[in-house]
Amino acid sequence: MKVLSWNCNCKFRDKYQLLKKYNADILIIQECEDPRQSSDSEYKLWAKNYLWVGDKKHQGLGVFAKTNITLKALLPHSHAYKLFLPVLINNQYTLVAVWTKSASTLKKGYINQLWNFLLENKEFLDFSKIIIAGDWNSNAQSDRKRSEGNHSDVVQFLNKEDVHSAYHYFQKIEHGNESAATFFLHRNIKKPYHFDYIFTHKSWLNQDCSFSIFKPTQWLKYSDHIPILLDTKNHI
C-alpha cells in the first residue's frame, strides 16, 4: 500500500497529474478543492473515489484513492477537528488524515488539535491497523510553547501504542533533530522545517517498507510543502 501526503498549496486541479507516476493507492491532500464543487471537468473525472472536508470549497482536506479501494468516513464530523478526516480503508484499516490549523487560542490550535483528537478517540481507534498522516504544522522544537499536548506529548502517546513516524523510525533520529525538511517558509530553501508526517504501527515498518521525502528543488515551484510517500508493501 502506497500512501502519499502533500499540502499542495491550493489549485490541486492543476497539480494532481504531477503525482500520477508515483502510483499511490491513497493520496492525502491538504489545501485542495472539493471536486464536487469544482468547475474543472477533468479534475472531477479524475476524482472518482474520494472524501473531502473543509469550510472553503477551494481549500480543504481530501483523501483520494484508487477505484478498487473502499473509503468510509468515520466518526461524526466535529467542528473542533474540522480538518481531520478519519477513514476506514477496505473495512480493515483506519486512516486519520490530518491538517492542523491555527485557532482562537494556542491551546486550541495546531498540534493541540491532534492531541485532543487522540485523547477523545483512543478507545475507538485500532492502533494496530492505523495510519496517521498529513500536515501537522508541528515539530518538537516548538514544544516549549505548550505545557501539555505539545508535539513530543503526541509522539510519546503514539509510541506507547507502537505507532511511529516512518521517517524517524527508518532514519533512527529523534523528533526535533530532522536533517530533511518537508516545509519551506515562503518557499525559501534557506528556511526549512519538518512539519509533515506519516505514522503507522511498527509491524508495518519492516525491512520491505520504504519512506521518501521528495526533492525540494523539484517541488517548491508548486508548493511550500514537499510530498512524502510511504510504501508499506502490504496488500490492501
N, C-alpha and C positions, 0 to 999 in steps of 0.2 A: 504494500500500500504506500503510495507516494502522496505526501501531504505538503502543500506549498502555501506559505503565508506571505502576504505583501500588502503594505499600506501603499496604495497606488497613487495617492495624492490627486484624487478626482479624475474624471474623464476616462474611466476604465473602458468605456466603449471604444476608445481609440487605442487601447493598450492590451486588451485581452489576448490578441493574436501573438504578442511577444512571448507568452507563456506556453504556447502550443507545443513547442519542441520538447518541453520537459515532461510531457505526457503524465501530468499529475492526476491521480484519481480524485483528489479533493483539493479545491482552492479555497483559501480563507482570505478574503479581500476586504481591507479596511478602506474607507473613503470612496466606495463605489456607489454608482447609482442603481436604483431599483429597475431591473429590466422591464418589469410590468408597466412602469410609468415612463419608460424611455421612448423617445420618438425615433430611435435608431433601429430600423428593422433587422439589420444583420446582428446587432447585439442581442436583440430579443430572440432571434432564431438560435443563436449560439447558446443562450442560457436556457436550455431545455429542462434542466434539473437543478433547482436552487432553492435556498431560503434566504430571506433578507429582512433586516430590521433597520429602522432609522427614522428620525424626525424630519429629515430633509430628503426628498426623493432622489437627489443627486449626490448624497453624501451619507452613506450608511455602512452597514456591515453585512457582507454576503458570504454564503457558503455555496459553492458551485461544485457539482460532482458529475462524473460520467453517468450516462443514462442507465447503466446496469446496476447502479448503486441506489438504494432507497434512503431517503432523508426524512426524518420525523422530528419536528420541533418538540423539545421537552420543557416542562415547567411553564406555568403561566407567565406571560411577559410582564416584567416589573419595571416601572419607570426608574427605580433605583439602579437597575442594571440594564438600561435601555440599549446599550451597545454590547451586550453579551448575548450569545446565541448558542445555547446547549442543544445538541442534535444527536439523535440516535441513528447510527450508521448500520444499515442492513440488519436492524433489530439485534445487534450484537455489541457494538462499540459505542462509547459516548465520546463525542467531540464537544469541547467547550471553546467556541470561537470568541476571541476577546479583542476588544478595543476600548481601553480605559480612557476616560476623558476628564477634563477639569470639572470642578463643581463649585458651588457657592462657598464651601469651606474646605480647608485642607483635608479634614477627616472624611470628607465625602468624595474626594476626587482621586483620580489615578489609581495607584496600587491599592488604596483602601477599598475601592470598589471590588476588586478581585478578592481581597482578604475577607470582606464581609460576605461575598457570594459563597466562598468556600465554607465558611463557618455555618451559614444558614442552610447549606445544602449537602453537608458532609454525609448525612445519613442516607441521602438519596443517590449519591454518586458512587459508581463502582470503579474504584481507583485502579483495579487490576486490569481494566479494559478501557483506558481513558487516554485522550489526547487533549491537552490544553494549549492552545496556540493563538498567537496574534501579536498585536502591538500593545505591549504593556505600558509603554511610556514610563518605564521604570528601570532602575538599576540600584544595586546595593550601595553605590557611592552616595546615594541620596537618603540613606536610612536615617540620618540624624534629624531630618525634617519631621519625622513621625515617631512618636513614642511607642505606638502599638500599631500593628498592621502594616509595617513597612515591608520593603522588598525581601529582606532576609527572613522576616516572620513568615511570609508566604512560601518562600523556598523551603524553610525548615518544616512547615506544615506538610508540604507535598513530599518532602524527602522521608518523613515518617511513614508515609503511605507507599514508599518506594517508587515515587514518581519524580523524575529528574529531567532537567533541561538537557536535551540531546547534545547541544554544543558543549556545555560544561562537562558532561559525562565523558564524551569522547576526547576532549582536549585535556581532561583532568585538571581543570582550572576552577578556582573559586569565583563566586559571583563578585563582581566589582573589579576583577583583575583581567578582564577580557582583552585579548590582543586584536580581535576583529570587531568592527563596528557594523551595525545594521541601520543606523540613522546618522545623517549629517545635517547639522543645523544650517538652514538656508542653502542646502546643497553644497556646502563648503567642505572640501575634503580635509581641511585643517580643523574641523570641529566635529569629531566623531563621537558617537555614543552607541552603546549596546542596549537597545530597547525592545527588540523583537525576540520571541522565544517559541520553541515547541517543546513542551514537556510530555513525557509518556512514561508508562511503567517500565521498570528496569528489565523485566522479562522480554520486552521488545527491543531493548538496546543491546543486541548481541553483535557478534563479530560480522554478521552478514549485513547489518544495518549501516546506513550511511547518512551523514548530515552535511549540508553545504550552505554557505553564505555566498551569494553571487557577487561578482566583481563590481565594486562601486564605480569604476571608470566607465563601465558599460551601462549602468542603470541610473546614475544620477541625472541624466538628461530627461528621465521620465518621472522621477520621484525623489524625495529626500530620504526615503526608506529603501532598503535593499531586500529583494526577495530571499527567503530562506526555505530550504527543502529538506524534508525528512523522508527517507525511503526505508521502511521497516522490513521489507521483503516478505511481510505477512500477506496472505491472501485475504481478500475481502469478498 
